[in-house]
Amino acid sequence: MAEKILIVDDDATMMRLLATILEIEGYQALEAFSGIEALKMIAKDIPDLILLDIMMPEIDGLEVLEKLRLGSATKNLPIIMLTARVEEDDIYEGWRRGADEYVTKPFDPKALIGIIKTVLSRSVDERLQERERKITGFHRKTQDAQGEGASPQA
């Protein structure tokens, strides 16, 4: 049976593109055009993985991510943020709230499939360790950047 991947994006063109890519690779693509629709679908049937956009009406993808991480049945659900938000603060916020990976649009379809396969193959512990590694790396990078601008003490 094909693994189910829920695509959550309010852009119909992007949704169709992603569904086609996933179906070619043998996945079953499910579609939700809003965060609220996604949460309702997940309550009925939990997918194997979620591709989640940030910028959506009503509730954004980060709020959806946070709600899923608080749910006992969904706290370990593999979630990849797939978004046009490319600022470091956005990426950090995605990881901090529990994303397993953060992919920016535009994306390379082959690379995205590779990321999906990697995330699906990781255990929950491996995904948590990877997320922690990324958050720690972000903190180090931020501290290094702040140190470069600091003036020496007299």
C-alpha positions in Angstrom: 0.0 0.0 0.0 1.3 3.4 -1.0 2.4 5.8 1.8 0.0 8.7 2.2 1.4 12.2 2.0 -0.9 15.1 2.9 -0.1 18.3 1.0 -1.3 21.4 2.8 -1.1 24.5 0.5 -3.7 27.1 -0.6 -2.2 27.4 -4.1 -4.0 25.1 -6.4 -1.2 25.1 -9.0 1.4 24.1 -6.4 -1.0 21.5 -5.0 -1.4 19.9 -8.5 2.3 20.0 -9.1 3.2 18.3 -5.8 0.4 15.7 -6.1 1.7 14.8 -9.6 5.3 14.5 -8.4 4.3 12.3 -5.4 2.0 10.1 -7.5 4.8 9.5 -10.1 7.0 8.3 -7.2 4.3 5.9 -6.0 2.9 7.9 -3.1 -0.8 8.6 -2.4 -1.2 12.3 -2.4 -3.9 13.8 -0.2 -4.8 17.5 -0.5 -5.9 20.2 2.0 -6.2 23.8 0.9 -6.1 25.3 4.4 -4.7 24.5 7.8 -8.2 24.0 9.2 -9.1 21.5 6.4 -5.8 19.7 7.1 -6.5 19.4 10.8 -9.9 18.0 10.1 -8.5 15.4 7.7 -5.7 14.4 10.1 -8.3 13.9 12.9 -10.0 11.3 10.7 -7.0 9.6 9.2 -3.3 10.3 10.0 -1.1 10.4 6.9 2.4 9.0 6.8 3.9 12.5 6.2 2.8 16.1 5.7 4.1 18.7 3.3 3.1 22.0 5.0 3.1 25.5 3.6 3.4 28.4 6.0 1.4 31.2 4.3 -2.3 30.2 4.4 -5.6 31.9 5.3 -7.3 31.4 8.7 -4.4 29.6 10.5 -0.9 29.4 9.0 1.3 26.4 8.7 3.3 27.2 11.8 0.1 27.1 13.9 -0.9 23.8 12.3 2.6 22.5 13.1 2.3 23.5 16.7 -1.1 22.0 17.1 0.0 18.7 15.6 3.1 18.6 17.9 0.8 19.0 20.9 -1.5 16.1 19.9 -0.7 12.7 21.4 -1.5 10.9 18.1 0.4 13.4 15.9 3.3 14.6 18.0 5.7 12.4 16.1 4.2 12.7 12.6 6.8 13.5 10.0 6.3 17.1 8.8 8.2 18.9 6.1 7.7 22.7 5.8 7.5 23.5 2.1 7.3 27.3 1.8 8.4 30.5 0.1 9.4 31.9 3.4 13.2 31.9 3.2 14.3 34.2 6.0 16.5 32.6 8.7 14.0 33.5 11.4 11.2 31.7 9.5 13.4 28.6 9.1 14.4 28.6 12.8 10.8 29.0 13.8 9.8 26.0 11.7 12.4 23.9 13.4 11.7 25.3 16.8 8.0 24.4 16.5 8.8 20.9 15.3 9.4 20.6 11.6 11.5 17.7 10.5 12.8 19.5 7.4 12.4 22.9 5.9 12.3 23.2 2.1 12.0 26.5 0.3 10.1 27.2 -2.9 11.1 27.1 -5.7 12.3 23.5 -5.1 14.0 20.8 -7.1 11.5 17.9 -7.4 14.2 15.2 -7.2 15.7 16.8 -4.1 12.3 17.0 -2.5 11.6 13.3 -3.1 15.0 12.6 -1.6 14.1 14.6 1.5 10.8 12.8 1.8 12.4 9.4 1.5 15.0 10.4 4.1 12.4 11.7 6.6 10.2 8.6 6.1 13.2 6.3 6.7 14.3 8.0 10.0 13.1 6.8 13.4 11.3 9.3 15.7 14.5 9.5 17.8 16.6 10.2 14.7 14.2 12.9 13.5 14.3 14.6 17.0 18.1 14.5 17.1 18.3 16.0 13.6 15.9 18.8 14.6 17.9 19.5 17.8 21.1 19.5 15.7 19.6 22.2 13.3 18.4 24.3 16.2 21.8 24.2 17.9 23.5 25.0 14.6 21.2 28.0 14.2 22.1 29.3 17.7 25.8 28.9 17.0 25.5 30.7 13.7 23.5 33.5 15.3 26.1 33.8 18.1 29.0 33.8 15.6 27.2 36.6 13.6 26.7 38.6 16.8 30.3 38.1 17.8 31.5 39.5 14.5 29.7 42.8 15.0 30.7 43.2 18.7 33.5 45.6 19.5 36.3 44.5 21.8 36.1 45.6 25.5 38.7 48.2 26.5 
